[in-house]
Amino acid sequence: MNTAVLNQIPKGEDLTRAVFEVEEIEQARKVKAQIQRGLDASNDKSAPRTAHADFMAELKAELMSRVDAR
């Protein structure tokens, strides 16, 4: 029984690829949740707002860090 389970576990490059896929899926879930929180907050008139310039600076920093990571 243990051998059957062990045979299903990826090895080598397949394991690395599987780990990256799981990380990408988790990041996508976090981003989706963050967007949903933002949309929920946008309907709340008392929710704190981020200045456009601050938002754009954060967006640029995030995009540049992703470009540099590749």
N, CA and C atoms as an extended XYZ file, in Angstrom:
210
Properties=species:S:1:pos:R:3:atomname:S:1:resname:S:1:resid:I:1 pbc="F F F"
N         0.831       -1.197        0.000 N   MET     1
C         0.000        0.000        0.000 CA  MET     1
C         0.864        1.244        0.000 C   MET     1
N         1.903        1.311        0.822 N   ASN     2
C         2.779        2.472        0.846 CA  ASN     2
C         3.472        2.675       -0.489 C   ASN     2
N         3.806        1.589       -1.159 N   THR     3
C         4.486        1.695       -2.443 CA  THR     3
C         3.579        2.372       -3.471 C   THR     3
N         2.299        2.061       -3.453 N   ALA     4
C         1.363        2.670       -4.393 CA  ALA     4
C         1.297        4.182       -4.179 C   ALA     4
N         1.318        4.618       -2.933 N   VAL     5
C         1.289        6.046       -2.636 CA  VAL     5
C         2.605        6.687       -3.046 C   VAL     5
N         3.710        6.047       -2.733 N   LEU     6
C         5.018        6.594       -3.074 CA  LEU     6
C         5.199        6.725       -4.580 C   LEU     6
N         4.616        5.820       -5.336 N   ASN     7
C         4.729        5.886       -6.797 CA  ASN     7
C         3.976        7.081       -7.369 C   ASN     7
N         3.025        7.641       -6.624 N   GLN     8
C         2.245        8.782       -7.103 CA  GLN     8
C         2.916       10.115       -6.798 C   GLN     8
N         3.918       10.126       -5.955 N   ILE     9
C         4.600       11.360       -5.582 CA  ILE     9
C         5.576       11.735       -6.692 C   ILE     9
N         5.483       12.981       -7.197 N   PRO    10
C         6.408       13.406       -8.256 CA  PRO    10
C         7.856       13.422       -7.754 C   PRO    10
N         8.772       13.230       -8.669 N   LYS    11
C        10.197       13.222       -8.327 CA  LYS    11
C        10.960       14.132       -9.285 C   LYS    11
N        12.092       14.630       -8.851 N   GLY    12
C        12.969       15.432       -9.695 CA  GLY    12
C        12.303       16.693      -10.200 C   GLY    12
N        12.406       16.918      -11.505 N   GLU    13
C        11.834       18.125      -12.117 CA  GLU    13
C        10.320       18.164      -11.968 C   GLU    13
N         9.693       17.005      -11.990 N   ASP    14
C         8.234       16.972      -11.819 CA  ASP    14
C         7.841       17.484      -10.437 C   ASP    14
N         8.628       17.163       -9.429 N   LEU    15
C         8.352       17.645       -8.073 CA  LEU    15
C         8.524       19.163       -8.010 C   LEU    15
N         9.594       19.657       -8.602 N   THR    16
C         9.842       21.100       -8.623 CA  THR    16
C         8.707       21.830       -9.329 C   THR    16
N         8.295       21.302      -10.457 N   ARG    17
C         7.198       21.906      -11.227 CA  ARG    17
C         5.900       21.878      -10.406 C   ARG    17
N         5.637       20.781       -9.725 N   ALA    18
C         4.421       20.667       -8.911 CA  ALA    18
C         4.430       21.681       -7.773 C   ALA    18
N         5.586       21.889       -7.144 N   VAL    19
C         5.693       22.868       -6.059 CA  VAL    19
C         5.421       24.268       -6.595 C   VAL    19
N         5.997       24.599       -7.749 N   PHE    20
C         5.756       25.920       -8.342 CA  PHE    20
C         4.282       26.111       -8.697 C   PHE    20
N         3.650       25.060       -9.210 N   GLU    21
C         2.237       25.158       -9.560 CA  GLU    21
C         1.388       25.413       -8.318 C   GLU    21
N         1.702       24.724       -7.235 N   VAL    22
C         0.965       24.920       -5.985 CA  VAL    22
C         1.168       26.343       -5.482 C   VAL    22
N         2.393       26.855       -5.559 N   GLU    23
C         2.668       28.226       -5.125 CA  GLU    23
C         1.899       29.233       -5.981 C   GLU    23
N         1.848       29.014       -7.289 N   GLU    24
C         1.122       29.923       -8.179 CA  GLU    24
C        -0.375       29.904       -7.872 C   GLU    24
N        -0.913       28.726       -7.604 N   ILE    25
C        -2.331       28.607       -7.272 CA  ILE    25
C        -2.624       29.337       -5.961 C   ILE    25
N        -1.762       29.151       -4.970 N   GLU    26
C        -1.944       29.813       -3.681 CA  GLU    26
C        -1.854       31.331       -3.833 C   GLU    26
N        -0.903       31.811       -4.619 N   GLN    27
C        -0.776       33.258       -4.858 CA  GLN    27
C        -2.020       33.797       -5.550 C   GLN    27
N        -2.541       33.050       -6.527 N   ALA    28
C        -3.751       33.478       -7.234 CA  ALA    28
C        -4.934       33.562       -6.275 C   ALA    28
N        -5.033       32.613       -5.341 N   ARG    29
C        -6.111       32.652       -4.338 CA  ARG    29
C        -5.978       33.883       -3.446 C   ARG    29
N        -4.748       34.192       -3.035 N   LYS    30
C        -4.520       35.360       -2.181 CA  LYS    30
C        -4.896       36.642       -2.911 C   LYS    30
N        -4.500       36.744       -4.174 N   VAL    31
C        -4.807       37.937       -4.972 CA  VAL    31
C        -6.314       38.067       -5.148 C   VAL    31
N        -6.978       36.957       -5.446 N   LYS    32
C        -8.425       36.989       -5.621 CA  LYS    32
C        -9.108       37.441       -4.331 C   LYS    32
N        -8.658       36.926       -3.193 N   ALA    33
C        -9.239       37.323       -1.907 CA  ALA    33
C        -8.993       38.800       -1.638 C   ALA    33
N        -7.799       39.284       -1.987 N   GLN    34
C        -7.472       40.690       -1.779 CA  GLN    34
C        -8.355       41.579       -2.662 C   GLN    34
N        -8.544       41.180       -3.894 N   ILE    35
C        -9.412       41.940       -4.802 CA  ILE    35
C       -10.837       41.946       -4.262 C   ILE    35
N       -11.300       40.797       -3.780 N   GLN    36
C       -12.662       40.724       -3.252 CA  GLN    36
C       -12.824       41.623       -2.038 C   GLN    36
N       -11.814       41.647       -1.149 N   ARG    37
C       -11.871       42.540        0.015 CA  ARG    37
C       -11.941       43.998       -0.440 C   ARG    37
N       -11.167       44.328       -1.473 N   GLY    38
C       -11.188       45.687       -2.002 CA  GLY    38
C       -12.541       46.045       -2.584 C   GLY    38
N       -13.143       45.110       -3.303 N   LEU    39
C       -14.468       45.365       -3.868 CA  LEU    39
C       -15.506       45.512       -2.762 C   LEU    39
N       -15.394       44.670       -1.741 N   ASP    40
C       -16.320       44.785       -0.611 CA  ASP    40
C       -16.156       46.136        0.081 C   ASP    40
N       -14.918       46.554        0.269 N   ALA    41
C       -14.653       47.827        0.944 CA  ALA    41
C       -15.110       49.007        0.095 C   ALA    41
N       -15.087       48.848       -1.227 N   SER    42
C       -15.474       49.964       -2.095 CA  SER    42
C       -16.956       50.300       -1.946 C   SER    42
N       -17.745       49.337       -1.482 N   ASN    43
C       -19.172       49.587       -1.266 CA  ASN    43
C       -19.431       50.217        0.102 C   ASN    43
N       -18.391       50.249        0.938 N   ASP    44
C       -18.524       50.810        2.278 CA  ASP    44
C       -17.998       52.244        2.251 C   ASP    44
N       -18.882       53.197        2.405 N   LYS    45
C       -18.496       54.609        2.315 CA  LYS    45
C       -17.539       55.027        3.423 C   LYS    45
N       -17.508       54.291        4.551 N   SER    46
C       -16.615       54.658        5.658 CA  SER    46
C       -15.273       53.924        5.594 C   SER    46
N       -15.068       53.074        4.561 N   ALA    47
C       -13.817       52.330        4.435 CA  ALA    47
C       -12.673       53.282        4.099 C   ALA    47
N       -11.484       53.025        4.641 N   PRO    48
C       -10.344       53.882        4.310 CA  PRO    48
C        -9.998       53.778        2.817 C   PRO    48
N        -9.556       54.848        2.263 N   ARG    49
C        -9.207       54.894        0.836 CA  ARG    49
C        -7.705       55.055        0.670 C   ARG    49
N        -7.191       54.504       -0.411 N   THR    50
C        -5.789       54.655       -0.755 CA  THR    50
C        -5.688       55.715       -1.845 C   THR    50
N        -4.799       56.647       -1.659 N   ALA    51
C        -4.604       57.680       -2.675 CA  ALA    51
C        -4.133       57.030       -3.978 C   ALA    51
N        -4.565       57.591       -5.090 N   HIS    52
C        -4.209       57.034       -6.399 CA  HIS    52
C        -2.690       56.945       -6.575 C   HIS    52
N        -1.972       57.987       -6.181 N   ALA    53
C        -0.509       57.998       -6.330 CA  ALA    53
C         0.125       56.885       -5.499 C   ALA    53
N        -0.385       56.677       -4.284 N   ASP    54
C         0.145       55.598       -3.437 CA  ASP    54
C        -0.126       54.238       -4.069 C   ASP    54
N        -1.343       54.067       -4.576 N   PHE    55
C        -1.702       52.814       -5.227 CA  PHE    55
C        -0.798       52.532       -6.424 C   PHE    55
N        -0.596       53.540       -7.251 N   MET    56
C         0.232       53.358       -8.446 CA  MET    56
C         1.677       53.053       -8.062 C   MET    56
N         2.198       53.671       -7.012 N   ALA    57
C         3.566       53.389       -6.560 CA  ALA    57
C         3.675       51.953       -6.075 C   ALA    57
N         2.674       51.487       -5.320 N   GLU    58
C         2.689       50.106       -4.847 CA  GLU    58
C         2.564       49.129       -6.006 C   GLU    58
N         1.705       49.448       -6.968 N   LEU    59
C         1.533       48.593       -8.138 CA  LEU    59
C         2.833       48.496       -8.929 C   LEU    59
N         3.488       49.621       -9.151 N   LYS    60
C         4.749       49.632       -9.884 CA  LYS    60
C         5.797       48.803       -9.149 C   LYS    60
N         5.894       48.964       -7.826 N   ALA    61
C         6.869       48.205       -7.038 CA  ALA    61
C         6.594       46.705       -7.144 C   ALA    61
N         5.332       46.314       -7.079 N   GLU    62
C         4.971       44.893       -7.174 CA  GLU    62
C         5.300       44.337       -8.553 C   GLU    62
N         4.955       45.081       -9.590 N   LEU    63
C         5.243       44.627      -10.953 CA  LEU    63
C         6.753       44.506      -11.184 C   LEU    63
N         7.512       45.474      -10.717 N   MET    64
C         8.968       45.429      -10.905 CA  MET    64
C         9.582       44.257      -10.137 C   MET    64
N         9.066       43.971       -8.942 N   SER    65
C         9.608       42.847       -8.180 CA  SER    65
C         9.315       41.530       -8.883 C   SER    65
N         8.140       41.434       -9.517 N   ARG    66
C         7.813       40.219      -10.259 CA  ARG    66
C         8.692       40.077      -11.505 C   ARG    66
N         8.955       41.189      -12.173 N   VAL    67
C         9.834       41.157      -13.351 CA  VAL    67
C        11.237       40.753      -12.937 C   VAL    67
N        11.725       41.324      -11.845 N   ASP    68
C        13.068       41.001      -11.363 CA  ASP    68
C        13.173       39.547      -10.908 C   ASP    68
N        12.071       38.977      -10.410 N   ALA    69
C        12.085       37.599       -9.922 CA  ALA    69
C        12.238       36.596      -11.068 C   ALA    69
N        11.883       37.006      -12.260 N   ARG    70
C        11.989       36.086      -13.409 CA  ARG    70
C        13.361       36.116      -13.902 C   ARG    70
